[in-house]
Amino acid sequence: MSQNTREMLQTHPNPASVFDLNALAECIEACFACAQTCASCADACLGEREHLMHLVHCIRLNLDCADVCGTTGRVLSRLTQPDQNVLRAQLQACVAACRACGDECERHARDMNMEHCAVCAESCRRCEQACQNLLGSVAA
């Protein structure tokens, strides 16, 4: 985990957050890591020329997940006057995107022996779990 993320959260003038700062830092890092991994997986899938037609849905999910995860990381990084409804909706979207992308990449890793998809699926699962953990602490 990046020391910068944790330091920034700890030194923020409004540290009173709806989340535990360690769990929040872990989730932010997982989101940004997943965004990068999904973007790289989409590019790797484009390089799979002989399977490209079978990977169109995977590429779409990779790109959607990358965008949702990056946005989630940015939204969670802002501590000043968060709206719990927005936080909840964003975390739910991230969980859904990671689950869909992770499931698809897991299939390709298993059925087509695509190692880049295995790496992506693992990153999606880690991010999904981190978002799910934070989601449990957002007031209903």
Disulfide bonds with the S-S distance in Angstrom:
none
